[in-house]
Amino acid sequence: MPTYIAFLRAINVGKRMFAKAAIVEACEAAGCTDVETYINTGNVRVTTPLRSRAKVEAALEKAFRSAAGFEVPTIVFTPRELSRVAADADELAEGHDGLRYVSLLKDAPTAAAVRKLDGAGKEGERAEVRGRAAHLLLGDDYHSAKLDNAVVEKHLGVATNRNVKVVRTLAEKWGG
């Protein structure tokens, strides 16, 4: 059975609390096995008989809605895709001393949408889009950055943001 890594968007922020144990139960209710979570920000590895990313996302979103009581947009990658995102992040790190984040995209963006990100950040900030990942290369302070996940979503659609350290750790732990 295939394995997928699911990234849950906007949980454990404000009133949108969704505990790891409840996430595991919801994944199992969706027919997944070998469920494992990593930190409490919505990173989940599952094995499922479903064979398409869209079907896995839909099944998990339905189960999460039922368990959490609110919509939980879910972005799914294969282990190989996640490893590629981490490798791209490492490649883009060369020559960049600031903070780095990755906005993981639900859908692959069009070239026209990607062009809209050019110049969206302040001086010293840029986004590099590779496949379904927008790599954000920022300055030294995330909280003063103009280029963030909200800007990415405005131009590229549903996304969830992780720092590069988390992406790399997950790729080492669950990647293929």
Rosetta blueprint (number, residue, H / E / L):
1 M L
2 P L
3 T E
4 Y E
5 I E
6 A E
7 F E
8 L E
9 R L
10 A L
11 I L
12 N L
13 V L
14 G L
15 K L
16 R L
17 M L
18 F L
19 A L
20 K H
21 A H
22 A H
23 I H
24 V H
25 E H
26 A H
27 C H
28 E H
29 A H
30 A L
31 G L
32 C L
33 T E
34 D E
35 V E
36 E E
37 T E
38 Y E
39 I H
40 N H
41 T H
42 G L
43 N E
44 V E
45 R E
46 V E
47 T E
48 T L
49 P L
50 L L
51 R L
52 S L
53 R H
54 A H
55 K H
56 V H
57 E H
58 A H
59 A H
60 L H
61 E H
62 K H
63 A H
64 F H
65 R H
66 S H
67 A H
68 A H
69 G L
70 F L
71 E L
72 V L
73 P L
74 T E
75 I E
76 V E
77 F E
78 T L
79 P H
80 R H
81 E H
82 L H
83 S H
84 R H
85 V H
86 A H
87 A H
88 D H
89 A H
90 D H
91 E H
92 L H
93 A H
94 E L
95 G L
96 H L
97 D L
98 G L
99 L L
100 R E
101 Y E
102 V E
103 S E
104 L E
105 L E
106 K L
107 D L
108 A L
109 P L
110 T L
111 A H
112 A H
113 A H
114 V H
115 R H
116 K L
117 L L
118 D L
119 G L
120 A L
121 G L
122 K L
123 E L
124 G L
125 E L
126 R E
127 A E
128 E E
129 V E
130 R E
131 G L
132 R L
133 A E
134 A E
135 H E
136 L E
137 L E
138 L L
139 G L
140 D L
141 D L
142 Y H
143 H H
144 S H
145 A L
146 K L
147 L L
148 D L
149 N H
150 A H
151 V H
152 V H
153 E H
154 K H
155 H H
156 L H
157 G L
158 V L
159 A E
160 T E
161 N E
162 R E
163 N E
164 V H
165 K H
166 V H
167 V H
168 R H
169 T H
170 L H
171 A H
172 E H
173 K H
174 W H
175 G L
176 G L
